[in-house]
């Protein structure tokens, strides 16, 4: 490599750094820090400054020097261009987390940061390829409605609009993607965060827990999050009432009363319940719960059945063969399509303003590299 080439690259890097500082966006620094699951004091220690200074950079009170900006980029594993302004804001304020007590704020912030990065990837993809239209029915249910019919009616409306019949849903994730919902499997670093949804622009999102690994419960989680998207666009996230509403929505959406009521047993016939589990794609626990809420199974019978499940270890690991999780494919196919048209993953990551590693993490490739 000659000196002219080395000098040219150094000049280019210096120019990129100067431009990034000039166009520095404080919110992008916060996003990068949350994406890596770091506290302000941890980032400050990594770059040789103070937590107060990091707070001032993130608040937009001060702009980091070029040297500090370079250190921030290195510590957070992003290019300096990541901090440039120009990315449209995406509100994540309406994210519906299952329980605010079971996770820390930093864990939720990290999960939301991955959702924000995914929104940037989707925006870049939609400049190059047409994705399915985002079409979900809306049926608001009051967050004060404790025992009303709102969630059931919302689920029936969603069924009519998205499925068209009362038959078992063969692939829930595919159904969500068909109607324009972005479905993602969260990275392993967020394994303590349960499934959650974001009613964000440009598209709604459902993000699944990577560690749960249970096909049956994952499907119920997906229907639960769909319930939030249909019913709770303006609801304050996190309350027990709206979580219960989403649970009732999921039960009716996956197991519509009109179709399943005649099939549910009044007693715990385990072999028969295993058949229903396979047919409807829901857990035995969900079937028992449904039989109880529809008044088909007595409360005492239900409690006894759940006691048996606990004693046999079935609450965590139900009997029957395991099934692989339903995996999202819409974004992966879109990335492959734009690659075939000449825009590879590196260029797509640049367009989205994200790192190639983060793109690959959220939208894994299905292609196996050729050998030899």
Short mmCIF file of the C-alpha atoms (twelve columns), coordinates in Angstrom:
data_MODEL
# 
_entry.id   MODEL 
# 
loop_
_atom_site.group_PDB 
_atom_site.id 
_atom_site.type_symbol 
_atom_site.label_atom_id 
_atom_site.label_alt_id 
_atom_site.label_comp_id 
_atom_site.label_asym_id 
_atom_site.label_seq_id 
_atom_site.Cartn_x 
_atom_site.Cartn_y 
_atom_site.Cartn_z 
_atom_site.pdbx_PDB_model_num 
ATOM 1   C CA . UNK A 1   0.000   0.000   0.000  1 
ATOM 2   C CA . UNK A 2   1.525   3.341   -1.037 1 
ATOM 3   C CA . UNK A 3   1.639   6.517   1.025  1 
ATOM 4   C CA . UNK A 4   -0.898  8.290   -1.195 1 
ATOM 5   C CA . UNK A 5   -3.507  5.588   -0.530 1 
ATOM 6   C CA . UNK A 6   -2.841  5.704   3.210  1 
ATOM 7   C CA . UNK A 7   -3.046  9.500   3.262  1 
ATOM 8   C CA . UNK A 8   -6.293  9.424   1.258  1 
ATOM 9   C CA . UNK A 9   -7.952  7.037   3.664  1 
ATOM 10  C CA . UNK A 10  -6.801  9.068   6.651  1 
ATOM 11  C CA . UNK A 11  -8.226  12.226  5.101  1 
ATOM 12  C CA . UNK A 12  -11.492 10.471  4.352  1 
ATOM 13  C CA . UNK A 13  -11.763 9.191   7.932  1 
ATOM 14  C CA . UNK A 14  -11.001 12.667  9.292  1 
ATOM 15  C CA . UNK A 15  -13.661 14.193  7.044  1 
ATOM 16  C CA . UNK A 16  -16.254 11.616  8.160  1 
ATOM 17  C CA . UNK A 17  -15.440 12.320  11.797 1 
ATOM 18  C CA . UNK A 18  -15.713 16.089  11.317 1 
ATOM 19  C CA . UNK A 19  -19.051 15.734  9.529  1 
ATOM 20  C CA . UNK A 20  -20.376 13.400  12.230 1 
ATOM 21  C CA . UNK A 21  -19.470 15.923  14.923 1 
ATOM 22  C CA . UNK A 22  -21.001 18.796  12.992 1 
ATOM 23  C CA . UNK A 23  -24.267 16.849  12.485 1 
ATOM 24  C CA . UNK A 24  -24.197 15.178  15.909 1 
ATOM 25  C CA . UNK A 25  -27.626 13.991  17.108 1 
ATOM 26  C CA . UNK A 26  -27.805 13.551  20.896 1 
ATOM 27  C CA . UNK A 27  -30.670 11.048  20.607 1 
ATOM 28  C CA . UNK A 28  -28.507 8.755   18.478 1 
ATOM 29  C CA . UNK A 29  -25.929 8.585   21.271 1 
ATOM 30  C CA . UNK A 30  -28.646 7.587   23.737 1 
ATOM 31  C CA . UNK A 31  -29.901 4.986   21.274 1 
ATOM 32  C CA . UNK A 32  -26.428 3.474   20.816 1 
ATOM 33  C CA . UNK A 33  -25.808 3.319   24.561 1 
ATOM 34  C CA . UNK A 34  -29.143 1.623   25.218 1 
ATOM 35  C CA . UNK A 35  -28.583 -0.747  22.308 1 
ATOM 36  C CA . UNK A 36  -25.445 -2.016  24.035 1 
ATOM 37  C CA . UNK A 37  -27.149 -2.232  27.423 1 
ATOM 38  C CA . UNK A 38  -24.742 0.255   29.017 1 
ATOM 39  C CA . UNK A 39  -25.295 2.719   31.825 1 
ATOM 40  C CA . UNK A 40  -23.909 6.231   31.568 1 
ATOM 41  C CA . UNK A 41  -21.200 5.532   34.121 1 
ATOM 42  C CA . UNK A 42  -20.084 2.414   32.198 1 
ATOM 43  C CA . UNK A 43  -19.828 4.366   28.943 1 
ATOM 44  C CA . UNK A 44  -18.039 7.223   30.692 1 
ATOM 45  C CA . UNK A 45  -15.438 4.831   32.069 1 
ATOM 46  C CA . UNK A 46  -14.948 3.248   28.632 1 
ATOM 47  C CA . UNK A 47  -14.202 6.597   26.953 1 
ATOM 48  C CA . UNK A 48  -12.339 8.293   29.819 1 
ATOM 49  C CA . UNK A 49  -14.881 10.930  30.775 1 
ATOM 50  C CA . UNK A 50  -17.583 11.419  33.433 1 
ATOM 51  C CA . UNK A 51  -21.228 10.298  33.643 1 
ATOM 52  C CA . UNK A 52  -22.175 13.976  33.845 1 
ATOM 53  C CA . UNK A 53  -20.443 14.634  30.531 1 
ATOM 54  C CA . UNK A 54  -22.273 11.699  28.912 1 
ATOM 55  C CA . UNK A 55  -25.548 13.072  30.260 1 
ATOM 56  C CA . UNK A 56  -24.773 16.489  28.785 1 
ATOM 57  C CA . UNK A 57  -23.973 14.973  25.396 1 
ATOM 58  C CA . UNK A 58  -27.240 13.015  25.428 1 
ATOM 59  C CA . UNK A 59  -29.210 16.081  26.512 1 
ATOM 60  C CA . UNK A 60  -27.693 18.144  23.703 1 
ATOM 61  C CA . UNK A 61  -26.160 20.600  26.175 1 
ATOM 62  C CA . UNK A 62  -22.653 19.963  24.860 1 
ATOM 63  C CA . UNK A 63  -21.305 18.386  21.698 1 
ATOM 64  C CA . UNK A 64  -18.455 15.873  22.095 1 
ATOM 65  C CA . UNK A 65  -15.082 16.700  20.588 1 
ATOM 66  C CA . UNK A 66  -13.908 14.726  17.578 1 
ATOM 67  C CA . UNK A 67  -11.592 12.711  19.802 1 
ATOM 68  C CA . UNK A 68  -14.384 11.897  22.264 1 
ATOM 69  C CA . UNK A 69  -16.804 11.120  19.440 1 
ATOM 70  C CA . UNK A 70  -14.325 8.651   18.008 1 
ATOM 71  C CA . UNK A 71  -13.948 7.012   21.427 1 
ATOM 72  C CA . UNK A 72  -17.734 6.838   21.846 1 
ATOM 73  C CA . UNK A 73  -18.101 5.118   18.484 1 
ATOM 74  C CA . UNK A 74  -15.394 2.580   19.377 1 
ATOM 75  C CA . UNK A 75  -16.848 1.843   22.836 1 
ATOM 76  C CA . UNK A 76  -20.354 1.382   21.435 1 
ATOM 77  C CA . UNK A 77  -19.327 -0.603  18.376 1 
ATOM 78  C CA . UNK A 78  -20.838 1.775   15.819 1 
ATOM 79  C CA . UNK A 79  -19.349 3.924   13.041 1 
ATOM 80  C CA . UNK A 80  -19.119 7.635   13.749 1 
ATOM 81  C CA . UNK A 81  -21.811 8.183   11.109 1 
ATOM 82  C CA . UNK A 82  -24.271 6.485   13.448 1 
ATOM 83  C CA . UNK A 83  -24.422 9.718   15.464 1 
ATOM 84  C CA . UNK A 84  -25.387 11.895  12.523 1 
ATOM 85  C CA . UNK A 85  -28.774 13.581  12.500 1 
ATOM 86  C CA . UNK A 86  -31.289 12.896  9.781  1 
ATOM 87  C CA . UNK A 87  -33.027 9.724   10.924 1 
ATOM 88  C CA . UNK A 88  -36.746 10.293  11.377 1 
ATOM 89  C CA . UNK A 89  -37.988 9.863   14.942 1 
ATOM 90  C CA . UNK A 90  -39.942 6.727   15.797 1 
ATOM 91  C CA . UNK A 91  -42.008 6.850   18.964 1 
ATOM 92  C CA . UNK A 92  -41.580 3.820   21.203 1 
ATOM 93  C CA . UNK A 93  -43.595 5.289   24.088 1 
ATOM 94  C CA . UNK A 94  -46.517 2.911   23.520 1 
ATOM 95  C CA . UNK A 95  -44.542 -0.322  23.848 1 
ATOM 96  C CA . UNK A 96  -46.561 -2.914  25.748 1 
ATOM 97  C CA . UNK A 97  -44.336 -4.916  28.100 1 
ATOM 98  C CA . UNK A 98  -45.916 -7.880  29.883 1 
ATOM 99  C CA . UNK A 99  -44.614 -6.974  33.344 1 
ATOM 100 C CA . UNK A 100 -42.646 -3.904  34.355 1 
ATOM 101 C CA . UNK A 101 -41.568 -5.533  37.610 1 
ATOM 102 C CA . UNK A 102 -39.826 -8.565  36.093 1 
ATOM 103 C CA . UNK A 103 -37.253 -6.557  34.101 1 
ATOM 104 C CA . UNK A 104 -35.026 -3.565  34.746 1 
ATOM 105 C CA . UNK A 105 -35.324 -0.263  32.925 1 
ATOM 106 C CA . UNK A 106 -31.968 -0.846  31.206 1 
ATOM 107 C CA . UNK A 107 -33.206 -4.221  29.896 1 
ATOM 108 C CA . UNK A 108 -36.383 -2.655  28.513 1 
ATOM 109 C CA . UNK A 109 -34.393 0.245   27.033 1 
ATOM 110 C CA . UNK A 110 -32.094 -2.213  25.256 1 
ATOM 111 C CA . UNK A 111 -35.032 -4.160  23.816 1 
ATOM 112 C CA . UNK A 112 -36.671 -0.925  22.644 1 
ATOM 113 C CA . UNK A 113 -33.395 0.193   21.066 1 
ATOM 114 C CA . UNK A 114 -33.414 -2.954  18.936 1 
ATOM 115 C CA . UNK A 115 -36.956 -2.059  17.887 1 
ATOM 116 C CA . UNK A 116 -35.754 1.437   16.925 1 
ATOM 117 C CA . UNK A 117 -32.905 -0.038  14.861 1 
ATOM 118 C CA . UNK A 118 -35.381 -2.384  13.180 1 
ATOM 119 C CA . UNK A 119 -37.526 0.624   12.232 1 
ATOM 120 C CA . UNK A 120 -34.492 2.188   10.511 1 
ATOM 121 C CA . UNK A 121 -33.867 -1.061  8.609  1 
ATOM 122 C CA . UNK A 122 -37.508 -1.218  7.512  1 
ATOM 123 C CA . UNK A 123 -37.415 2.398   6.335  1 
ATOM 124 C CA . UNK A 124 -34.331 1.674   4.232  1 
ATOM 125 C CA . UNK A 125 -35.877 -1.503  2.805  1 
ATOM 126 C CA . UNK A 126 -39.105 0.259   1.839  1 
ATOM 127 C CA . UNK A 127 -37.111 2.606   -0.365 1 
ATOM 128 C CA . UNK A 128 -36.025 -0.443  -2.365 1 
ATOM 129 C CA . UNK A 129 -38.789 -3.038  -2.170 1 
ATOM 130 C CA . UNK A 130 -42.527 -3.118  -1.537 1 
ATOM 131 C CA . UNK A 131 -43.512 -4.801  1.734  1 
ATOM 132 C CA . UNK A 132 -47.064 -5.958  2.562  1 
ATOM 133 C CA . UNK A 133 -49.313 -3.081  3.558  1 
ATOM 134 C CA . UNK A 134 -49.747 -2.548  7.282  1 
ATOM 135 C CA . UNK A 135 -53.411 -3.386  7.705  1 
ATOM 136 C CA . UNK A 136 -54.734 -4.235  11.151 1 
ATOM 137 C CA . UNK A 137 -58.290 -3.692  12.338 1 
ATOM 138 C CA . UNK A 138 -58.803 -1.257  15.186 1 
ATOM 139 C CA . UNK A 139 -61.237 -1.912  18.020 1 
ATOM 140 C CA . UNK A 140 -60.323 0.262   21.022 1 
ATOM 141 C CA . UNK A 141 -61.200 -1.183  24.419 1 
ATOM 142 C CA . UNK A 142 -61.274 1.036   27.478 1 
ATOM 143 C CA . UNK A 143 -58.452 0.353   29.961 1 
ATOM 144 C CA . UNK A 144 -61.122 0.506   32.690 1 
ATOM 145 C CA . UNK A 145 -63.146 -2.366  31.194 1 
ATOM 146 C CA . UNK A 146 -62.521 -5.271  33.555 1 
ATOM 147 C CA . UNK A 147 -65.091 -7.930  32.649 1 
ATOM 148 C CA . UNK A 148 -66.850 -6.589  29.555 1 
ATOM 149 C CA . UNK A 149 -67.106 -8.166  26.114 1 
ATOM 150 C CA . UNK A 150 -64.727 -5.700  24.457 1 
ATOM 151 C CA . UNK A 151 -61.687 -8.029  24.084 1 
ATOM 152 C CA . UNK A 152 -63.837 -10.865 22.717 1 
ATOM 153 C CA . UNK A 153 -65.521 -8.564  20.193 1 
ATOM 154 C CA . UNK A 154 -62.126 -7.148  19.191 1 
ATOM 155 C CA . UNK A 155 -60.759 -10.659 18.623 1 
ATOM 156 C CA . UNK A 156 -63.771 -11.606 16.513 1 
ATOM 157 C CA . UNK A 157 -63.343 -8.468  14.409 1 
ATOM 158 C CA . UNK A 158 -59.652 -9.254  13.936 1 
ATOM 159 C CA . UNK A 159 -60.486 -12.865 13.028 1 
ATOM 160 C CA . UNK A 160 -62.990 -11.741 10.406 1 
ATOM 161 C CA . UNK A 161 -60.569 -9.209  8.900  1 
ATOM 162 C CA . UNK A 162 -57.384 -11.283 9.021  1 
ATOM 163 C CA . UNK A 163 -58.455 -14.932 8.835  1 
ATOM 164 C CA . UNK A 164 -62.007 -15.049 7.526  1 
ATOM 165 C CA . UNK A 165 -63.099 -18.244 9.304  1 
ATOM 166 C CA . UNK A 166 -63.031 -19.962 12.693 1 
ATOM 167 C CA . UNK A 167 -60.543 -22.685 11.753 1 
ATOM 168 C CA . UNK A 168 -57.206 -23.190 13.549 1 
ATOM 169 C CA . UNK A 169 -54.519 -20.719 12.465 1 
ATOM 170 C CA . UNK A 170 -51.683 -22.747 10.895 1 
ATOM 171 C CA . UNK A 171 -48.921 -20.117 11.218 1 
ATOM 172 C CA . UNK A 172 -49.500 -17.065 13.406 1 
ATOM 173 C CA . UNK A 173 -46.230 -15.262 12.594 1 
ATOM 174 C CA . UNK A 174 -46.883 -15.598 8.875  1 
ATOM 175 C CA . UNK A 175 -50.380 -14.180 9.406  1 
ATOM 176 C CA . UNK A 176 -48.967 -11.142 11.221 1 
ATOM 177 C CA . UNK A 177 -46.387 -10.537 8.504  1 
ATOM 178 C CA . UNK A 178 -49.017 -10.927 5.776  1 
ATOM 179 C CA . UNK A 179 -50.797 -7.946  7.333  1 
ATOM 180 C CA . UNK A 180 -47.674 -5.823  7.456  1 
ATOM 181 C CA . UNK A 181 -46.569 -6.375  11.061 1 
ATOM 182 C CA . UNK A 182 -42.804 -6.451  11.588 1 
ATOM 183 C CA . UNK A 183 -42.003 -9.577  13.600 1 
ATOM 184 C CA . UNK A 184 -38.565 -9.964  15.179 1 
ATOM 185 C CA . UNK A 185 -36.773 -12.400 17.438 1 
ATOM 186 C CA . UNK A 186 -34.872 -10.353 20.011 1 
ATOM 187 C CA . UNK A 187 -31.126 -10.987 20.453 1 
ATOM 188 C CA . UNK A 188 -30.001 -13.284 23.300 1 
ATOM 189 C CA . UNK A 189 -28.816 -10.292 25.337 1 
ATOM 190 C CA . UNK A 190 -32.482 -9.400  25.964 1 
ATOM 191 C CA . UNK A 191 -33.595 -12.849 27.097 1 
ATOM 192 C CA . UNK A 192 -35.173 -11.562 30.336 1 
ATOM 193 C CA . UNK A 193 -37.574 -9.355  28.372 1 
ATOM 194 C CA . UNK A 194 -40.836 -11.084 27.531 1 
ATOM 195 C CA . UNK A 195 -42.566 -10.658 24.176 1 
ATOM 196 C CA . UNK A 196 -43.773 -7.108  23.593 1 
ATOM 197 C CA . UNK A 197 -45.337 -4.980  20.885 1 
ATOM 198 C CA . UNK A 198 -44.917 -1.458  19.569 1 
ATOM 199 C CA . UNK A 199 -47.648 0.408   17.756 1 
ATOM 200 C CA . UNK A 200 -44.999 2.486   15.957 1 
ATOM 201 C CA . UNK A 201 -44.721 4.214   12.627 1 
ATOM 202 C CA . UNK A 202 -44.061 3.312   9.917  1 
ATOM 203 C CA . UNK A 203 -45.269 -0.132  11.019 1 
ATOM 204 C CA . UNK A 204 -46.446 -1.999  14.091 1 
ATOM 205 C CA . UNK A 205 -43.974 -4.493  15.548 1 
ATOM 206 C CA . UNK A 206 -44.097 -7.668  17.614 1 
ATOM 207 C CA . UNK A 207 -40.840 -8.738  19.238 1 
ATOM 208 C CA . UNK A 208 -40.446 -12.219 20.709 1 
ATOM 209 C CA . UNK A 209 -38.346 -13.447 23.611 1 
ATOM 210 C CA . UNK A 210 -35.365 -15.415 22.240 1 
ATOM 211 C CA . UNK A 211 -35.049 -17.742 25.231 1 
ATOM 212 C CA . UNK A 212 -38.612 -18.962 25.685 1 
ATOM 213 C CA . UNK A 213 -38.266 -21.652 23.031 1 
ATOM 214 C CA . UNK A 214 -41.843 -22.879 23.366 1 
ATOM 215 C CA . UNK A 215 -43.826 -23.112 20.127 1 
ATOM 216 C CA . UNK A 216 -47.221 -23.204 21.845 1 
ATOM 217 C CA . UNK A 217 -46.657 -20.337 24.247 1 
ATOM 218 C CA . UNK A 218 -44.942 -18.270 21.569 1 
ATOM 219 C CA . UNK A 219 -48.094 -18.429 19.438 1 
ATOM 220 C CA . UNK A 220 -50.182 -17.285 22.393 1 
ATOM 221 C CA . UNK A 221 -47.688 -14.466 23.004 1 
ATOM 222 C CA . UNK A 222 -48.088 -13.376 19.381 1 
ATOM 223 C CA . UNK A 223 -51.874 -13.299 19.646 1 
ATOM 224 C CA . UNK A 224 -51.572 -11.438 22.964 1 
ATOM 225 C CA . UNK A 225 -49.419 -8.740  21.346 1 
ATOM 226 C CA . UNK A 226 -51.792 -8.536  18.381 1 
ATOM 227 C CA . UNK A 227 -54.494 -7.796  20.943 1 
ATOM 228 C CA . UNK A 228 -52.531 -4.776  22.163 1 
ATOM 229 C CA . UNK A 229 -52.111 -3.522  18.594 1 
ATOM 230 C CA . UNK A 230 -55.832 -3.885  17.871 1 
ATOM 231 C CA . UNK A 231 -57.205 -2.615  21.195 1 
ATOM 232 C CA . UNK A 232 -54.668 -0.405  22.941 1 
ATOM 233 C CA . UNK A 233 -53.289 2.239   20.566 1 
ATOM 234 C CA . UNK A 234 -53.929 4.964   23.146 1 
ATOM 235 C CA . UNK A 235 -53.777 2.950   26.368 1 
ATOM 236 C CA . UNK A 236 -51.101 3.477   28.997 1 
ATOM 237 C CA . UNK A 237 -48.900 0.358   28.835 1 
ATOM 238 C CA . UNK A 238 -48.242 -1.976  31.718 1 
ATOM 239 C CA . UNK A 239 -51.501 -2.147  33.667 1 
ATOM 240 C CA . UNK A 240 -52.850 -5.495  34.848 1 
ATOM 241 C CA . UNK A 241 -56.235 -4.743  33.289 1 
ATOM 242 C CA . UNK A 242 -54.995 -4.223  29.749 1 
ATOM 243 C CA . UNK A 243 -52.718 -7.263  30.034 1 
ATOM 244 C CA . UNK A 244 -55.763 -9.318  31.038 1 
ATOM 245 C CA . UNK A 245 -57.671 -7.842  28.083 1 
ATOM 246 C CA . UNK A 246 -54.894 -8.914  25.707 1 
ATOM 247 C CA . UNK A 247 -54.971 -12.395 27.273 1 
ATOM 248 C CA . UNK A 248 -58.719 -12.680 26.656 1 
ATOM 249 C CA . UNK A 249 -58.250 -11.402 23.108 1 
ATOM 250 C CA . UNK A 250 -55.606 -14.073 22.446 1 
ATOM 251 C CA . UNK A 251 -57.831 -16.852 23.785 1 
ATOM 252 C CA . UNK A 252 -60.718 -15.885 21.492 1 
ATOM 253 C CA . UNK A 253 -58.456 -15.204 18.516 1 
ATOM 254 C CA . UNK A 254 -56.678 -18.570 18.682 1 
ATOM 255 C CA . UNK A 255 -59.597 -20.605 20.061 1 
ATOM 256 C CA . UNK A 256 -62.842 -18.963 18.864 1 
ATOM 257 C CA . UNK A 257 -65.763 -19.907 21.072 1 
ATOM 258 C CA . UNK A 258 -68.022 -20.697 18.118 1 
ATOM 259 C CA . UNK A 259 -65.615 -23.376 16.867 1 
ATOM 260 C CA . UNK A 260 -64.007 -24.817 19.981 1 
ATOM 261 C CA . UNK A 261 -66.741 -24.811 22.624 1 
ATOM 262 C CA . UNK A 262 -68.141 -28.167 21.500 1 
ATOM 263 C CA . UNK A 263 -64.632 -29.682 21.448 1 
ATOM 264 C CA . UNK A 264 -63.427 -28.719 24.912 1 
ATOM 265 C CA . UNK A 265 -63.702 -31.404 27.612 1 
ATOM 266 C CA . UNK A 266 -65.372 -30.923 30.991 1 
ATOM 267 C CA . UNK A 267 -62.703 -33.136 32.615 1 
ATOM 268 C CA . UNK A 268 -58.934 -33.386 32.155 1 
ATOM 269 C CA . UNK A 269 -58.667 -36.086 29.495 1 
ATOM 270 C CA . UNK A 270 -54.928 -35.730 28.846 1 
ATOM 271 C CA . UNK A 271 -54.760 -37.778 25.646 1 
ATOM 272 C CA . UNK A 272 -57.663 -35.842 24.153 1 
ATOM 273 C CA . UNK A 273 -56.210 -32.518 25.289 1 
ATOM 274 C CA . UNK A 274 -52.937 -33.446 23.556 1 
ATOM 275 C CA . UNK A 275 -54.890 -33.952 20.306 1 
ATOM 276 C CA . UNK A 276 -56.600 -30.571 20.694 1 
ATOM 277 C CA . UNK A 277 -53.230 -28.993 21.438 1 
ATOM 278 C CA . UNK A 278 -51.864 -30.233 18.117 1 
ATOM 279 C CA . UNK A 279 -54.995 -29.212 16.205 1 
ATOM 280 C CA . UNK A 280 -55.310 -25.671 17.542 1 
ATOM 281 C CA . UNK A 281 -51.633 -24.879 18.103 1 
ATOM 282 C CA . UNK A 282 -52.038 -23.872 21.727 1 
ATOM 283 C CA . UNK A 283 -50.792 -25.336 25.007 1 
ATOM 284 C CA . UNK A 284 -52.746 -27.739 27.183 1 
ATOM 285 C CA . UNK A 285 -52.719 -25.063 29.882 1 
ATOM 286 C CA . UNK A 286 -54.403 -22.632 27.459 1 
ATOM 287 C CA . UNK A 287 -57.048 -25.231 26.565 1 
ATOM 288 C CA . UNK A 288 -57.815 -25.849 30.228 1 
ATOM 289 C CA . UNK A 289 -58.041 -22.105 30.833 1 
ATOM 290 C CA . UNK A 290 -60.374 -21.745 27.864 1 
ATOM 291 C CA . UNK A 291 -62.613 -24.582 29.067 1 
ATOM 292 C CA . UNK A 292 -62.841 -22.919 32.449 1 
ATOM 293 C CA . UNK A 293 -63.572 -19.391 31.191 1 
ATOM 294 C CA . UNK A 294 -66.288 -20.673 28.832 1 
ATOM 295 C CA . UNK A 295 -67.952 -22.474 31.731 1 
ATOM 296 C CA . UNK A 296 -67.363 -25.924 30.245 1 
ATOM 297 C CA . UNK A 297 -65.035 -27.032 33.046 1 
ATOM 298 C CA . UNK A 298 -65.859 -26.394 36.687 1 
ATOM 299 C CA . UNK A 299 -63.498 -24.262 38.727 1 
ATOM 300 C CA . UNK A 300 -62.623 -27.158 41.040 1 
ATOM 301 C CA . UNK A 301 -61.907 -29.447 38.076 1 
ATOM 302 C CA . UNK A 302 -59.680 -26.813 36.506 1 
ATOM 303 C CA . UNK A 303 -57.716 -26.304 39.730 1 
ATOM 304 C CA . UNK A 304 -57.217 -30.033 40.134 1 
ATOM 305 C CA . UNK A 305 -56.017 -30.332 36.548 1 
ATOM 306 C CA . UNK A 306 -53.510 -27.528 37.028 1 
ATOM 307 C CA . UNK A 307 -52.294 -29.174 40.236 1 
ATOM 308 C CA . UNK A 308 -51.660 -32.377 38.301 1 
ATOM 309 C CA . UNK A 309 -49.752 -30.426 35.650 1 
ATOM 310 C CA . UNK A 310 -47.604 -28.810 38.337 1 
ATOM 311 C CA . UNK A 311 -46.901 -32.118 40.057 1 
ATOM 312 C CA . UNK A 312 -45.822 -33.703 36.779 1 
ATOM 313 C CA . UNK A 313 -43.657 -30.764 35.741 1 
ATOM 314 C CA . UNK A 314 -45.925 -29.949 32.821 1 
ATOM 315 C CA . UNK A 315 -46.326 -26.270 33.667 1 
ATOM 316 C CA . UNK A 316 -42.845 -25.705 32.246 1 
ATOM 317 C CA . UNK A 317 -42.518 -28.628 29.880 1 
ATOM 318 C CA . UNK A 318 -45.774 -30.077 28.582 1 
ATOM 319 C CA . UNK A 319 -45.889 -33.637 27.225 1 
ATOM 320 C CA . UNK A 320 -45.632 -34.275 23.517 1 
ATOM 321 C CA . UNK A 321 -43.069 -33.691 20.776 1 
ATOM 322 C CA . UNK A 322 -41.339 -30.338 20.606 1 
ATOM 323 C CA . UNK A 323 -41.935 -28.082 17.617 1 
ATOM 324 C CA . UNK A 324 -39.608 -25.405 16.226 1 
ATOM 325 C CA . UNK A 325 -40.688 -21.833 16.813 1 
ATOM 326 C CA . UNK A 326 -42.507 -19.992 14.068 1 
ATOM 327 C CA . UNK A 327 -39.830 -17.760 12.577 1 
ATOM 328 C CA . UNK A 328 -40.352 -14.420 10.837 1 
ATOM 329 C CA . UNK A 329 -39.253 -14.337 7.200  1 
ATOM 330 C CA . UNK A 330 -40.626 -11.105 5.706  1 
ATOM 331 C CA . UNK A 331 -37.557 -8.947  6.345  1 
ATOM 332 C CA . UNK A 332 -35.137 -11.749 5.473  1 
ATOM 333 C CA . UNK A 333 -36.848 -12.258 2.106  1 
ATOM 334 C CA . UNK A 334 -36.859 -8.504  1.499  1 
ATOM 335 C CA . UNK A 335 -33.108 -8.285  2.234  1 
ATOM 336 C CA . UNK A 336 -32.467 -11.195 -0.149 1 
ATOM 337 C CA . UNK A 337 -34.582 -9.526  -2.831 1 
ATOM 338 C CA . UNK A 338 -32.707 -6.223  -2.675 1 
ATOM 339 C CA . UNK A 339 -29.411 -8.152  -2.640 1 
ATOM 340 C CA . UNK A 340 -30.425 -9.857  -5.884 1 
ATOM 341 C CA . UNK A 341 -31.066 -6.366  -7.298 1 
ATOM 342 C CA . UNK A 342 -27.570 -5.218  -6.387 1 
ATOM 343 C CA . UNK A 343 -27.904 -3.769  -2.876 1 
ATOM 344 C CA . UNK A 344 -26.012 -6.056  -0.511 1 
ATOM 345 C CA . UNK A 345 -26.167 -6.151  3.254  1 
ATOM 346 C CA . UNK A 346 -23.263 -3.740  3.729  1 
ATOM 347 C CA . UNK A 347 -24.887 -1.082  1.571  1 
ATOM 348 C CA . UNK A 348 -28.289 -1.675  3.158  1 
ATOM 349 C CA . UNK A 349 -26.781 -1.212  6.619  1 
ATOM 350 C CA . UNK A 350 -25.228 2.071   5.444  1 
ATOM 351 C CA . UNK A 351 -28.582 3.222   4.073  1 
ATOM 352 C CA . UNK A 352 -30.275 2.388   7.375  1 
ATOM 353 C CA . UNK A 353 -27.553 4.020   9.451  1 
ATOM 354 C CA . UNK A 354 -26.941 0.829   11.433 1 
ATOM 355 C CA . UNK A 355 -23.997 -1.513  11.733 1 
ATOM 356 C CA . UNK A 356 -23.783 -4.621  9.571  1 
ATOM 357 C CA . UNK A 357 -23.566 -6.696  12.765 1 
ATOM 358 C CA . UNK A 358 -26.836 -5.263  14.093 1 
ATOM 359 C CA . UNK A 359 -28.536 -5.834  10.734 1 
ATOM 360 C CA . UNK A 360 -27.422 -9.471  10.726 1 
ATOM 361 C CA . UNK A 361 -28.508 -9.904  14.326 1 
ATOM 362 C CA . UNK A 362 -32.063 -8.684  13.722 1 
ATOM 363 C CA . UNK A 363 -32.482 -10.024 10.178 1 
ATOM 364 C CA . UNK A 364 -30.456 -13.238 9.968  1 
ATOM 365 C CA . UNK A 365 -29.607 -14.664 6.567  1 
ATOM 366 C CA . UNK A 366 -31.123 -17.950 5.404  1 
ATOM 367 C CA . UNK A 367 -28.398 -18.488 2.832  1 
ATOM 368 C CA . UNK A 368 -25.462 -20.810 3.477  1 
ATOM 369 C CA . UNK A 369 -22.174 -19.575 1.985  1 
ATOM 370 C CA . UNK A 370 -20.815 -21.723 -0.832 1 
ATOM 371 C CA . UNK A 371 -17.888 -24.008 -0.005 1 
ATOM 372 C CA . UNK A 372 -14.756 -24.064 -2.190 1 
# 
